[in-house]
Amino acid sequence: MKLRFAPSPTGLMHVGNARLAVANALYARHHGGTFMLRIDDTDVERSKEEYVREIYQALKWFGIGWDEFMRQSERMDRYQLAIEKLKQSGRLYPCFETKQELDFKRELRRRQNKPPIYDRAMLKLTSEQREEAEANGKKPHWRFMLSGREMKWKDLVMGDCHVKLSSISDPVMIKADGTVLYTLASVVDDLESGITHIIRGEDHVTNTGVQLDLIEALTDHPNTIQFAHLPLLLDEDGGKLSKRLGSISLRRLREDGLEAKAVVSYLARLGTSRDPQLLSVDELAKDYDLSSYSRSPARFDIQQMLALNKKCLHTMEFSEVRDRLPEAVTEEFWNIVRPNIDILSETRYWWDLVHEDIISEVADEDKSYLHLALECLPTEPWGQETWSQWTNILKEVSGRKGKSLFHPLRLALTREDKGPEMRGLLPLIGRERVVRRLTEACSLA
């Protein structure tokens, strides 16, 4: 068994194609197969090395290594051999229409209540007409002549699938500038690298029908590759995720401090009947099952993924995150704030809040209480027991209890309604800052 993840380096990798990387890698690992990374970079104008590096970094961040590697820009000679074979068999033919001419033809067919598919007019060109067009400086694009059959296959997720090729335009395989397009290059690579299973998005179903026809044209025998099309992944607003729109890129998730384990665990179960569970890559692969996928679109819920991320962080030791925290952060500080962060980057916020000057506004009716709190403030040294000592004294002298006792203090000292336990934060803030913050909170008009 051999699977591949084949991203195009034309934009930042987002959770939509990351989900496919996870699916192919886990399925290969589950079956003891081979996982290939293939960079589909035949689009020279839009492909960028910075996006290639992003792909490498994302997969390494996930903990998903690849067993084999391929890059399409290094395989042009192999595509040329396939092109010559298709030309000789008459399945690849030149077309000289401009974009404007093709747009006009499509609009004319619509007005005639005909399907807007290509009319194969260029097949009628004589050799003299073709030579004349080329002599006038026209460069053809090349189309693959579909067989017109109905292509059928048993999809590992969608079940029985079929595509009527008679309702599809002959696809362009080579642009006028000589660029080999995805469909042809992908089929050649899949065949020559021995790919046995392809897991990709539902938006490729029609393309699969075309590729099956192309496979038979190149190999002269029926297809042996098995396909699985995962239902589309929608964003929180119900729109399709797109790397060109920068929708929830992995770079953003990393920069925001999300944990790879949480992201992979979420993507591995997204769209399935199984609840997300925080597991390692090996654990996820062990029981990975395509039959658990629904055939309906799945919605990416950032809150659900954050819940997994929070759970992940709360179990992580200081040694596991030290190199990703501000340099001055101590193990004591990490253990105190860890239960109250959803993403690692929030650690910086709490570090700054503890150590820098802040201004907090409190209700007028609480200012006299804060004056009293200043008077009752314990002397140093301070430790984990200082908060309870202080609040027990305040409870006795003020008559306050519950929220009215604790909340004004938290607000004055941290500017936040919620957060890490004050018994841990108070010694970190220190008596000098506590005095200053209480004094400033009381003095605000």
C-alpha positions in Angstrom: 0.0 0.0 0.0 1.3 3.5 -0.9 -0.4 6.9 -0.4 0.7 10.4 -1.1 0.1 14.0 0.0 0.5 16.2 -3.0 0.1 19.9 -2.1 0.7 22.8 -4.6 3.0 25.4 -3.1 0.9 28.3 -4.2 -0.3 29.5 -0.8 -0.1 28.9 2.9 -1.0 25.4 4.0 -4.4 25.6 5.7 -6.5 23.1 7.8 -8.3 21.9 4.7 -5.2 20.4 3.0 -3.6 19.6 6.4 -6.6 17.3 7.1 -5.8 15.4 3.8 -2.1 15.1 4.8 -3.2 13.6 8.2 -5.7 11.3 6.5 -3.2 9.9 4.0 -0.4 9.6 6.5 -2.5 7.8 9.2 -4.1 5.5 6.7 -0.7 4.5 5.3 0.7 4.0 8.8 -2.4 2.0 9.9 -1.8 -0.5 7.1 2.0 -0.5 7.3 2.2 1.2 4.0 4.4 3.9 2.4 3.6 7.6 2.7 5.0 10.0 0.0 5.2 13.7 0.0 4.9 15.1 -3.5 5.3 18.8 -4.3 3.0 19.6 -7.2 4.9 22.7 -8.5 4.3 22.7 -12.2 2.6 26.1 -11.9 5.9 28.0 -12.2 4.3 31.5 -11.9 2.4 30.8 -8.6 4.6 28.3 -6.9 7.0 29.7 -4.3 9.8 28.2 -2.3 8.5 29.9 0.9 5.3 27.8 0.6 7.4 24.7 0.0 9.2 25.4 3.2 5.9 25.9 5.0 4.7 22.5 3.8 7.9 20.9 5.2 7.6 22.7 8.5 3.9 21.9 8.9 4.4 18.1 8.4 7.4 18.1 10.7 5.4 20.1 13.3 2.6 17.5 13.1 5.2 14.7 13.6 4.3 13.2 10.2 7.4 12.2 8.4 7.4 10.9 4.8 9.0 7.8 3.4 9.5 9.0 -0.1 9.7 12.4 -1.8 8.9 13.6 -5.3 8.8 17.1 -6.9 7.0 17.5 -10.2 9.2 20.3 -11.5 12.0 17.7 -11.6 10.0 15.3 -13.7 9.2 17.2 -16.9 10.9 14.5 -19.0 8.5 11.9 -17.7 5.5 14.0 -18.6 6.9 14.6 -22.1 7.0 10.8 -22.7 3.3 10.5 -21.7 2.4 13.5 -23.9 4.0 11.9 -26.9 2.1 8.7 -26.3 -1.2 10.5 -26.1 -0.4 12.5 -29.2 0.4 9.3 -31.1 -2.8 7.6 -30.1 -4.8 10.7 -31.1 -6.1 11.3 -27.6 -4.2 14.6 -27.2 -5.0 17.3 -29.8 -4.0 20.9 -30.3 -6.4 23.8 -29.9 -5.8 27.4 -31.1 -8.9 29.3 -29.7 -8.2 32.2 -27.5 -9.8 32.7 -24.1 -12.2 35.2 -25.6 -13.2 32.8 -28.4 -13.9 30.0 -25.9 -15.9 32.4 -23.7 -18.0 33.4 -26.7 -18.6 29.7 -27.6 -19.7 28.9 -24.1 -22.1 31.8 -24.0 -23.5 30.9 -27.4 -24.2 27.3 -26.3 -26.0 28.6 -23.1 -28.2 30.8 -25.3 -29.0 27.7 -27.4 -29.9 25.7 -24.2 -26.9 23.4 -24.8 -24.5 22.3 -22.1 -21.5 24.7 -22.1 -18.9 22.1 -23.0 -16.2 22.3 -25.6 -17.4 21.5 -29.1 -14.1 19.8 -30.3 -14.0 22.2 -33.3 -10.2 21.9 -33.5 -10.4 18.2 -34.3 -11.7 19.3 -37.7 -8.6 21.3 -38.5 -6.7 20.1 -41.5 -2.9 19.9 -41.4 -2.7 22.9 -43.7 -4.9 24.9 -41.3 -2.8 24.0 -38.3 0.4 24.9 -40.2 -1.1 28.2 -41.1 -2.1 29.0 -37.5 1.4 28.1 -36.2 2.9 30.2 -39.0 0.9 33.2 -37.8 2.4 32.8 -34.4 -0.4 31.0 -32.6 0.7 28.5 -30.0 -1.8 25.7 -29.2 -3.0 24.4 -25.9 -3.6 20.7 -25.8 -6.7 18.9 -24.8 -7.3 15.3 -23.8 -10.1 13.7 -25.8 -12.4 12.0 -23.3 -13.8 8.6 -24.2 -17.4 9.7 -23.4 -18.0 6.7 -21.2 -19.5 6.6 -17.8 -16.6 6.1 -15.3 -17.6 4.1 -12.2 -15.7 3.2 -9.0 -16.3 2.1 -5.5 -15.2 5.0 -3.3 -13.9 4.1 0.2 -15.9 7.0 1.7 -18.6 8.0 -0.8 -19.6 4.5 -1.9 -20.7 4.0 -5.5 -19.5 6.9 -7.6 -19.9 7.6 -11.3 -19.0 10.4 -13.7 -20.5 10.8 -17.2 -17.6 12.0 -19.3 -20.0 13.0 -22.1 -21.1 15.9 -20.0 -17.6 17.2 -19.4 -15.4 19.3 -21.7 -12.2 17.7 -22.9 -9.8 19.0 -20.3 -6.7 21.1 -21.2 -3.6 19.1 -20.3 -0.9 21.5 -21.6 -1.2 25.3 -21.7 -0.1 27.3 -24.7 3.1 28.3 -22.8 4.0 24.6 -22.4 3.0 24.3 -18.8 1.8 20.7 -17.9 -1.3 20.9 -15.9 -2.3 19.1 -12.7 -4.4 16.3 -14.1 -1.8 14.9 -16.5 1.2 15.3 -14.2 -0.7 13.8 -11.2 -1.7 10.7 -13.2 1.8 10.1 -14.5 3.3 10.5 -11.1 0.7 8.2 -9.4 1.3 5.5 -12.0 5.0 5.6 -12.0 5.4 5.9 -8.2 3.1 3.0 -7.6 0.4 4.8 -5.6 -2.3 2.4 -4.6 -4.7 4.6 -2.6 -5.6 8.3 -3.0 -7.5 10.2 -0.2 -8.6 13.7 -1.3 -11.5 16.1 -1.1 -15.0 15.6 -2.5 -14.3 18.5 -4.9 -12.1 16.1 -6.9 -14.8 13.6 -7.7 -15.3 14.8 -11.3 -11.6 15.0 -11.8 -11.3 11.4 -10.7 -13.6 10.4 -13.5 -11.3 12.2 -16.0 -8.2 10.7 -14.4 -9.5 7.2 -14.6 -10.0 7.7 -18.4 -6.5 9.1 -18.7 -5.1 6.2 -16.7 -6.6 3.7 -19.2 -5.3 5.8 -22.1 -1.7 5.7 -20.7 -1.6 2.1 -19.5 -4.0 0.2 -21.8 -5.5 -1.6 -18.8 -8.1 -0.8 -16.1 -7.4 1.3 -13.1 -6.1 -0.4 -9.9 -5.9 2.7 -7.7 -8.5 3.0 -5.0 -10.0 6.4 -4.2 -11.5 7.9 -1.1 -13.1 11.4 -1.3 -13.6 13.1 2.1 -16.6 15.5 2.3 -15.8 19.1 2.0 -14.5 21.0 5.0 -16.3 24.2 5.8 -15.2 27.2 7.8 -17.2 28.5 10.8 -19.4 30.6 8.4 -20.2 27.6 6.2 -17.9 28.6 3.4 -15.3 26.3 1.8 -11.8 26.7 3.3 -9.3 28.1 0.8 -5.6 28.6 1.1 -5.9 31.5 -1.3 -8.1 33.3 1.2 -5.6 32.4 4.0 -8.4 30.6 5.9 -7.0 29.3 9.2 -3.5 28.7 8.0 -1.2 26.3 9.9 1.3 29.1 10.2 -1.3 31.2 12.1 -2.1 28.2 14.4 1.6 27.7 15.2 2.2 31.4 15.8 -0.9 31.5 18.1 0.7 28.8 20.2 -1.5 25.8 19.4 -0.1 22.4 20.0 0.5 20.1 17.0 -0.9 17.1 19.0 -4.2 18.9 19.5 -4.5 20.0 15.8 -3.7 16.6 14.5 -6.0 14.9 16.9 -8.8 17.2 15.9 -8.3 16.9 12.1 -8.0 13.1 12.4 -11.6 12.8 13.7 -13.1 15.8 11.9 -16.1 14.7 9.8 -16.2 11.2 11.4 -18.7 9.7 13.8 -16.0 9.6 16.4 -15.4 12.3 19.0 -12.1 14.1 18.9 -9.6 12.6 21.4 -6.2 13.8 22.4 -3.9 11.1 21.0 -0.4 10.7 19.5 0.1 10.1 15.8 0.8 6.4 16.5 -2.3 6.1 18.6 -4.4 7.8 16.0 -3.0 5.6 13.2 -3.7 2.4 15.2 -7.5 2.7 14.8 -7.8 5.0 11.8 -10.8 4.0 9.8 -12.2 5.6 6.6 -15.6 4.0 7.1 -16.2 6.3 10.1 -16.4 9.3 7.8 -19.8 10.9 7.1 -20.8 11.8 3.5 -21.9 15.2 4.6 -19.7 18.3 4.7 -17.8 18.8 8.0 -17.6 22.2 9.8 -14.3 23.2 11.2 -15.0 24.3 14.8 -12.1 26.3 16.2 -13.6 26.2 19.7 -13.6 22.4 19.7 -10.0 22.4 18.6 -9.1 24.9 21.3 -10.8 22.7 23.9 -8.4 19.9 22.9 -5.5 22.3 22.9 -6.4 23.4 26.4 -6.5 19.8 27.6 -3.1 19.2 25.9 -1.5 22.2 27.6 -2.8 21.3 31.0 -0.8 18.0 30.9 2.5 19.4 29.6 5.5 19.7 31.8 7.7 22.8 31.8 10.5 20.9 30.0 8.1 20.3 27.0 7.4 24.0 26.4 10.4 25.8 27.8 12.0 26.5 24.4 8.7 28.2 23.2 8.2 30.4 26.3 9.6 33.9 27.0 13.1 33.4 28.3 12.4 34.7 31.8 9.5 32.4 32.5 10.1 30.0 35.3 8.8 26.5 36.0 6.9 27.9 39.1 5.2 30.5 36.9 4.3 27.9 34.2 2.8 25.6 36.8 0.6 28.4 38.1 -0.7 29.7 34.8 -0.9 26.4 32.9 -4.4 25.5 34.1 -5.8 28.8 32.8 -4.5 29.0 29.3 -6.1 27.8 26.1 -3.1 28.5 23.8 0.6 28.8 24.7 0.9 32.4 23.6 -1.3 33.4 26.5 1.6 32.7 28.8 3.3 35.9 27.5 0.1 37.9 28.4 0.1 36.6 32.0 3.9 37.1 32.4 3.6 40.7 31.3 0.5 41.3 33.4 2.4 40.0 36.5 5.6 42.0 36.0 4.5 45.2 34.3 2.5 48.2 35.6 -1.2 48.0 34.9 -4.2 50.2 35.6 -7.4 48.6 36.7 -10.8 50.2 37.2 -13.1 49.1 40.0 -16.6 50.0 41.0 -16.8 53.1 43.3 -18.5 51.0 46.0 -15.5 48.7 46.2 -12.9 51.5 46.7 -13.3 51.7 50.5 -12.9 47.9 50.6 -9.7 48.1 48.6 -8.4 50.8 51.1 -9.2 48.3 53.9 -7.4 45.6 51.9 -4.3 47.8 51.8 -4.4 48.2 55.5 -4.7 44.4 56.1 -2.0 43.4 53.6 0.3 40.9 55.2 4.0 41.6 55.5 6.6 39.7 53.5 7.8 37.0 53.0 4.9 35.8 50.8 4.1 32.3 49.8 1.2 30.1 48.6 -0.6 30.7 51.9 -0.5 34.5 51.8 -3.7 34.9 49.7 -5.9 32.8 52.1 -4.4 34.6 55.2 -5.2 38.0 53.6 -8.7 37.2 52.5 -9.5 35.5 55.8 -8.6 38.7 57.6 -10.6 40.8 55.2 -13.6 38.5 55.6 -13.6 39.1 59.3 -13.1 42.9 59.2 -15.3 43.7 56.2 -18.1 41.1 56.6 -17.8 40.3 52.9 -17.8 36.8 51.5 -17.8 34.9 48.2 -17.6 37.0 45.0 -17.8 40.3 46.8 -14.8 39.4 48.8 -12.6 38.0 46.1 -13.6 39.6 42.8 -12.6 43.3 43.6 -9.2 42.1 44.7 -8.7 40.0 41.5 -9.9 42.9 39.3 -7.6 45.5 41.0 -4.5 43.2 40.9 -4.9 41.6 37.5 -7.4 43.7 35.5 -9.2 40.4 34.7 -12.4 38.8 36.0 -10.9 35.3 35.7 -7.5 33.8 35.5 -4.9 31.7 37.4 -5.5 31.1 41.1 -4.6 34.2 43.1 -2.8 32.1 45.8 -0.2 31.4 43.1 -0.2 34.8 41.4 0.0 36.9 44.5 3.6 36.0 45.5 4.7 36.4 41.8 3.2 39.9 41.6 4.9 40.8 44.9 3.9 43.1 47.7 5.4 46.3 46.2 3.3 45.9 43.0 0.2 44.9 45.0 0.4 48.0 47.0 0.9 50.1 43.9 -2.0 48.5 42.1 -4.4 48.8 45.0 -3.5 52.4 45.5 -4.0 53.3 41.9 -7.3 51.4 41.7 -8.6 53.3 44.7 -7.5 56.7 43.3 -9.1 56.4 39.9 -12.0 58.9 39.5 
